[in-house]
Amino acid sequence: MVTAALNQGVGYGIVLGVGFLFAIGMIATTYVLKRYNRELQTSEMFTTAGRTVKSGLVGSAVVSSWTWAATLLQSSGVCYRYGVSGPFWYASGATVQILLFATLAIELKRRAPNAHTFLEVIKARYGTATHIVFIVFGLMTNILVTLMLIVGGAATVNALTGMNTVAAIYLLPVGVVAYTLVGGLKATFLTDWVHTFILLIIIILFSLTTYANSDVLGSPSKVYDLLVEAATRHPVSGNAEGSYLTMRSQGGVEFFVINIVGNFGTVFLDNGYYNKAIAASPVHALPGYILGGLSWFAIPWLTATTMGLSALALESNPRFPTFPDRMTEAEVSAGLALPYAAVALLGKGGAVATLLMIFMAVTSASSAELIAVSSIFTYDIYRTYFKPDASGKRLIYMSHVCVVVYAVIISSISVGLFYNGISMGYLYVLMGVLISAAVIPATLTLVWKGQNKWAATLTPIVGTAFAIIGWLVTAKKTCGVLDVTCTGSNSPMLAGNVIALLSPIVLIPVFTLAFGLDSYDWKSMMAIRRGDDHELANAAGLDLEDVPGNTESQAEFEKEQAMLSRAFKISVSMTAFMTIAMLILWPMPMYGSGYIFSKPFFTGWVVVGILWIFCSFFAVGLFPIFEGRGTLVHTFRSMLTGKKPTRLPIVTEGEDDSNEKTSPGAATPEKTGETKEAISS
């Protein structure tokens, strides 16, 4: 039994205290933005952040949303199992989805500029049956992701502080719910930036301690020598020469495939990422996602290369929590390589830093999931099927109810998983089996006019059935028994994940031949309307036209469409090149050659990781401050002088009646000429 490095009071203090600190901060921020920037918490602002977020903040939000507890814990566990290949397979196998999603984000903003969720787009194109199918897959994605966050976070809090796991499960979401209720998606963006800023500083602290300052490690050379010794004591089956210092790893590359497949589902089917695309200003959507994807890569790569390798190097040291034993498979699957390494490196300070880092990862990603689920229930279920004429005030109320109810339900499910021995690692490799069959149909919805209703409706269902069958049959053939250990092993999960992602390549052509090729004109997506927030604006004593992000002229719309068309062409080539580089050009030569890292090469590998994390810090930590300097200066100046902004004009100087602002409660007006032609192309 490993003794907790900290007492329970520290656990409760961070879980509750820091959460409520963020909530109080968001209450103050929301008040300041309303008073001095005329920002009103309308249903549109709650769900879309006004559709005006810039690239730096989009990038930090992408990094924060994609930095789960698993990003830090699972990647370190994979490193502990397979050595230096594990962190790279994890990072590259989960970065390409964000890069490729940038293209889909551009198409979503171009095809459906007033959408609140991706599922609204599904309903507009295919109708009710397909909409319900994708609601199920969308909610399943959000549930799996949130469960991983809560289960992984609670396990770490328990390991470091001894805090009751069930208490941690129920208390972790409390602060998140509080600040999400107050600030909506805008709160998520702002707290995402704060979380990312703190997270990157802690990762930099760990890496510099391990490779420069530690009294037990202190240099790449010392870590290298200890890894060579570790491979002598317990060589890795399937690795070249049993070494931890090679990219040639059979288990690592199997995880790589599982990782790629599963993460396509959790990006392309998670409404949270579509929310960020919707919230981004048109000119900032592409650079925001590219910036976020490239910045995120360094987080699991360097974190695991630091903490996973430190666990391997130090487990023979009396300072390691499990000494003289190795970590058990259950501990590795629970993600405890990172916290154990932190305690061995920095003692109680390392435990506190880890606890804070995991708390940041869990809460920031959870807030995005809360908004994603609430927007699905509010717009895709409540407004679509129960109250189509719901006012903005009513939509806000329903969003708040959904946030609270979802948090309670997800915590209760997490308790059940805990008592049944289902860990974060198991959920991580399972998710692709359950959701990835919907990835290709979802993507084709925005990029191909030929996909018919039946292909979009039936492919996810049939593909998932095939994937579950393949997963369980492979497990039965491999182990002869269907238990948690067997079904969670690499071979069954690999079979299920690959079948889920690739079966639509066969199923969609079959359903297309059976039911005919569609010829969709994209008009119904363009007709999606915004929420009517006049009641909320009137209650606040504001004209809705004065609230930023709520009106748009004809000229502005046409300009945005032109920018999005250019951005789409750029994103296709740019993201394709970066994907090929990360999946093939960089890792495969080292995998194919079976190269064992030399000491100088390993040193260079570590240095590149540290330089990359500093670039990430500047890109998503400091750049958002620079990008928003105008708003910050204006706000602080207004606070010092007590001067409120003057009334904003409804029609800008030089505009004629044809550019009159449109009501946000209406659909996008019919466009003419080149713009309409471009939209349909």
Secondary structure, 3 states (H helix, E strand, C coil): CCCCCCCHHHHHHHHHHHHHHHHHHHHHHHHHHHHHHCCCCCHHHHHHHHHCECHHHHHHHHHHHHCCHHHHHHHHHHHHHHCCHHHHHHHHHHHHHHHHHHHHHHHHHHHCCCCCCHHHHHHHHHCHHHHHHHHHHHHHHHHHHHHHHHHHHHHHHHHHHCCCHHHHHHHHHHHHHHHHHHHHHHHHHHHHHHHHHHHHHHHHHHHHHHHHHCCCCCCHHHHHHHHHHHHHHCCCCCEHHHCCCECCEHHHHHHHHHHHHHHHHHHHCCHHHHHHHHHECHHHHHHHHHHHHHHHHHHHHHHHHHHHHHHHHHCCCCCCCCCCCCCCHHHHHCCCHHHHHHHHHHCHHHHHHHHHHHHHHHHHHHHHHHHHHHHHHHHHHHHHHHCCCCCHHHHHHHHHHHHHHHHHHHHHHHHHHHHCCCCHHHHHHHHHHHHHHHHHHHHHHHHCCCCCHHHHHHHHHHHHHHHHHHHHHHHHHHHCCCCHHHHCCHHHHHHHHHHHHHHHHHHHHHHHHHHCCCCCCCHHHHCCECCCCHHHHHHCCCCHHHCCCCCCCHHHHHHHHHHHHHHHHHHHHHHHHHHHHHHHHCHHHHHHHCCECCHHHHHHHHHHHHHHHHHHHHHHHHHHHHHCHHHHHHHHHHHHHCCCCCCCCCCCCCCCHHHCCCCCCCECCCCCHHHHHHHHC
